[in-house]
Amino acid sequence: QVQLVESGGGLVQAGESLRLSCAASGSIFSRDVMGWYRQAPGRQRDMVASITSDGGTNYADSVKGRFTISRDNAKNTVYLQMNSLKPDDTAVYYCNLRRSYSYIVAYWGQGTQVTVSS
């Protein structure tokens, strides 16, 4: 079983920065992909960024150049540095761990609210 606990959300003004953290506990495997998703009111949950244990990253087009995902494998923690925040970035941000077998198992954190005022 895996538990994910996010922290670091809050209220900021447009142009400011925030750093989200997600600590994973339980059985973490080196092949697990960790990442961040977000969900704004009335919208679907979308991928923001993901990272493999060897540092391979993937970003949504809307955040490329502004957000940076990183991972500390020794601490089983993933971070999301968010710069130049925009009101459109307002959403609940969820930490995700994806484990592949012949099928995919996904674990989710409880979410942390990020609000960007204009």
Buried (B, 14 or more C-beta within 10 A) or exposed (E): EBEBBBEBBEEBEEEBEBBBBBBBEEEBEEEBBBBBBBBBEEEEBEBBBBBBBEEEEBBBEEBEEBBBBBBEBEEBBBBBBBBEBBEEBBBBBBBBBBBEEEEEEEBBBEBBEBBBEE
